[in-house]
Each structure stands twice: as structure tokens, then as C-alpha cells.
């Protein structure tokens, strides 16, 4: 069954609204609050989302120009995201927030209009419009986690995590490949407990590699927002255990993930 692009766009708008609500009342000093991502403050996180929304829009409307931009980014080296982040650090928080809101509106409208079956170029394998929307939702949720951690806020997980978890399952082979390891030959089974306590499953029941645990923890793993040792995930099978070390749902060069206890313990909820 083809993915429902409109439904994913609705989820993306909701995830965006949650992040904007976190950001709306920040003064300029708060925008400069460090996040668990080394060297990045809240402004960097939001500028990153706005900038890459623009690049994802470009991939959908001008593949040749996107290809040239991609080569220019890759020429900056594996830390090109940090190099790009530096470009926007002189902007005010309100300016970056407005940029993000406008870029997200353009992105959503553009991707919903992409003809079914079209493959869009990216930094990993080409993606459908539905996959591109899902990737932007994942990025919004992941960078939103960094913002929430910086502000000491505990977010209430929603069923939108299914989109993130699905992408995490779909990129299991990619995770191994990008870290220079052979992709597993045997299938995986992923069994997650959703925020509403319903079961989410992927893969054959008799798969030799099985991952089990809360959906939130799986999403934190694949987005590299928590150290694997701090998550309530169990792995059965050698490849499943290895996946805990290499899980990476996002495109780009291999990333090493978060150190244990990289997130300060604070109280708060939203």
C-alpha cells in the first residue's frame, strides 16, 4: 500500500506546531541555550531545520541545482552541517523562527504536490515525496528533542512516532552500510509498544534478529538522541545487538551518537 502523503503532511504540521510552541516564548538569551548536540544551541537547531527544509524543497523542484548544491556541501567535509550552522549564528531567534515557519510551509506544499512515483534525490538513496516528508518529520522530532532537553522539558510522546519508527526500521541496512559494515543477510523483527500502549510490529515473526521495547526508546536510538545503554530496548541475535551500536536514521556521514548521560536531568513537562 502506498504511503498516504496527505496524512504524513498532517503529522508533520502537528510536529512543527509542537516545536513552534516550545520556541514561541523564548527571549534572545534563551535562544542561545546550549543543547546536548556539542557546540549547538537552540538557534542552531532551528536554523538547521529551516535550511534543510529549503534544500529538500530544492530537491523536489530542481534536481540539477540540488545536485550541484549537494556536491558543494560534501566538499566541505564530514562536518558540513556544522560549517553551515555557523552561517546563521548572527541572526536573531525571532528571525530564525519566522524563517523556519515559512520554509516548512513551502516544503509541505511542495512535497504534497509531487506526482506519485517520483523519486527525489537526497544525500542517501533517492526518496519518494512521502519518504521525504517522513524524513523531515523525523528531523523535526529529533531536533525538537534537543530543544526540549536544553529547556528541561519532557515531551509527551504521540502516535506520530510511528512515522519515525517506520523510517528507523526502513534504514536498518543503511545504518550498517554507512558505518562501513555489511548489511545483515537475515531479516529483522521489530516489536514496539506505542505511546497508547498498542503494539507496532515490522518484519516476520520468525526473524532471527529481534528488537523489542518502547517506541519512544527505539526512536531515540535511531535518531541518536540517547545512548543505547540508557534505553529499555532488548536485542536478540548478533545483528540486532550490533544495530544498537550503528543505528542511524538520518542521511549523511556516519555519526557516533550521544555519550551516556549527555542529557542533564531536569524536571518539566509539556
CORFENHU-V943458 format. One record per residue. N is the residue number from 1. RES is the residue in three letters. SS is DSSP state (a for helix, b for strand, c for the rest). PHI is phi in whole degrees, -180 to 180 (* if undefined). Layout:
n;res;ss;phi
N;RES;SS;PHI
N;RES;SS;PHI
//
This chain:
n;res;ss;phi
1;UNK;c;*
2;UNK;c;-68
3;UNK;c;-66
4;UNK;c;-86
5;UNK;a;-61
6;UNK;a;-63
7;UNK;a;-66
8;UNK;a;-66
9;UNK;a;-63
10;UNK;a;-63
11;UNK;a;-63
12;UNK;a;-63
13;UNK;a;-62
14;UNK;a;-67
15;UNK;a;-65
16;UNK;a;-63
17;UNK;a;-62
18;UNK;a;-63
19;UNK;a;-68
20;UNK;a;-60
21;UNK;a;-64
22;UNK;a;-67
23;UNK;a;-91
24;UNK;c;-58
25;UNK;c;-98
26;UNK;c;-76
27;UNK;c;-86
28;UNK;a;-63
29;UNK;a;-64
30;UNK;a;-67
31;UNK;a;-61
32;UNK;c;-97
33;UNK;c;-68
34;UNK;b;-63
35;UNK;c;-111
36;UNK;c;-62
37;UNK;c;-75
38;UNK;c;-54
39;UNK;c;83
40;UNK;c;-111
41;UNK;b;-103
42;UNK;a;-62
43;UNK;a;-59
44;UNK;a;-59
45;UNK;a;-62
46;UNK;a;-76
47;UNK;a;-61
48;UNK;a;-58
49;UNK;a;-62
50;UNK;a;-64
51;UNK;a;-62
52;UNK;a;-76
53;UNK;a;-60
54;UNK;a;-63
55;UNK;a;-69
56;UNK;a;-65
57;UNK;a;-64
58;UNK;a;-60
59;UNK;a;-60
60;UNK;a;-84
61;UNK;a;-113
62;UNK;c;-154
63;UNK;a;-62
64;UNK;a;-67
65;UNK;a;-66
66;UNK;a;-61
67;UNK;a;-60
68;UNK;a;-67
69;UNK;a;-64
70;UNK;a;-60
71;UNK;a;-62
72;UNK;a;-66
73;UNK;a;-66
74;UNK;a;-64
75;UNK;c;-67
76;UNK;c;-76
77;UNK;c;102
78;UNK;c;-63
79;UNK;c;-96
80;UNK;a;-62
81;UNK;a;-64
82;UNK;a;-69
83;UNK;a;-63
84;UNK;a;-68
85;UNK;a;-58
86;UNK;a;-61
87;UNK;c;-65
88;UNK;c;-113
89;UNK;c;-76
90;UNK;c;-92
91;UNK;c;-87
92;UNK;c;-80
93;UNK;a;-58
94;UNK;a;-62
95;UNK;a;-66
96;UNK;a;-68
97;UNK;a;-63
98;UNK;a;-63
99;UNK;a;-59
100;UNK;a;-61
101;UNK;a;-62
102;UNK;a;-68
103;UNK;a;-64
104;UNK;a;-68
105;UNK;a;-64
106;UNK;a;-65
107;UNK;a;-58
108;UNK;a;-60
109;UNK;a;-63
110;UNK;a;-68
111;UNK;a;-72
112;UNK;a;-64
113;UNK;c;-87
114;UNK;c;-67
115;UNK;c;-59
116;UNK;c;-58
117;UNK;c;92
118;UNK;c;-73
119;UNK;c;-104
120;UNK;b;-104
121;UNK;c;-70
122;UNK;c;-155
123;UNK;c;-85
124;UNK;c;-112
125;UNK;c;-64
126;UNK;c;-57
127;UNK;b;-129
128;UNK;c;-74
129;UNK;a;-60
130;UNK;a;-63
131;UNK;a;-67
132;UNK;a;-65
133;UNK;a;-61
134;UNK;a;-63
135;UNK;a;-63
136;UNK;a;-69
137;UNK;a;-65
138;UNK;a;-59
139;UNK;a;-62
140;UNK;a;-63
141;UNK;a;-64
142;UNK;a;-67
143;UNK;a;-72
144;UNK;a;-64
145;UNK;a;-64
146;UNK;a;-62
147;UNK;a;-64
148;UNK;a;-60
149;UNK;a;-63
150;UNK;a;-64
151;UNK;a;-89
152;UNK;c;74
153;UNK;c;-106
154;UNK;b;-100
155;UNK;c;-81
156;UNK;c;-83
157;UNK;c;-66
158;UNK;c;-118
159;UNK;c;-70
160;UNK;c;-63
161;UNK;a;-60
162;UNK;a;-59
163;UNK;a;-63
164;UNK;a;-67
165;UNK;a;-63
166;UNK;a;-61
167;UNK;a;-65
168;UNK;a;-62
169;UNK;a;-68
170;UNK;a;-65
171;UNK;c;-106
172;UNK;a;-60
173;UNK;a;-63
174;UNK;a;-57
175;UNK;a;-59
176;UNK;a;-68
177;UNK;a;-61
178;UNK;a;-67
179;UNK;c;-95
180;UNK;c;75
181;UNK;c;-113
182;UNK;c;-67
183;UNK;c;-65
184;UNK;c;-59
185;UNK;c;-82
186;UNK;c;-94
187;UNK;c;-71
188;UNK;b;-112
189;UNK;b;-118
190;UNK;b;-120
191;UNK;b;-123
192;UNK;b;-122
193;UNK;b;-96
194;UNK;c;-72
195;UNK;c;-57
196;UNK;c;-92
197;UNK;c;75
198;UNK;c;-78
199;UNK;b;-86
200;UNK;b;-117
201;UNK;b;-134
202;UNK;b;-139
203;UNK;c;90
204;UNK;c;-69
205;UNK;c;-60
206;UNK;c;-99
207;UNK;c;-62
208;UNK;c;-74
209;UNK;b;-113
210;UNK;b;-133
211;UNK;b;-118
212;UNK;b;-134
213;UNK;b;153
214;UNK;b;-66
215;UNK;a;-59
216;UNK;a;-59
217;UNK;a;-66
218;UNK;a;-63
219;UNK;a;-67
220;UNK;a;-63
221;UNK;a;-67
222;UNK;a;-70
223;UNK;c;-88
224;UNK;c;56
225;UNK;c;-104
226;UNK;c;-145
227;UNK;c;-71
228;UNK;a;-54
229;UNK;a;-69
230;UNK;a;-101
231;UNK;c;-114
232;UNK;c;-89
233;UNK;b;-115
234;UNK;b;-117
235;UNK;b;-124
236;UNK;b;-115
237;UNK;c;104
238;UNK;a;-62
239;UNK;a;-70
240;UNK;a;-64
241;UNK;a;-64
242;UNK;a;-67
243;UNK;a;-61
244;UNK;a;-59
245;UNK;a;-88
246;UNK;a;-117
247;UNK;c;-50
248;UNK;c;-156
249;UNK;c;-83
250;UNK;c;-95
251;UNK;c;-77
252;UNK;c;109
253;UNK;c;-69
254;UNK;c;-62
255;UNK;c;-115
256;UNK;c;-92
257;UNK;c;80
258;UNK;c;-95
259;UNK;c;-72
260;UNK;c;-60
261;UNK;c;58
262;UNK;c;-75
263;UNK;c;-101
264;UNK;c;-66
265;UNK;c;-81
266;UNK;c;-138
267;UNK;c;-99
268;UNK;c;142
269;UNK;b;-149
270;UNK;c;-147
//
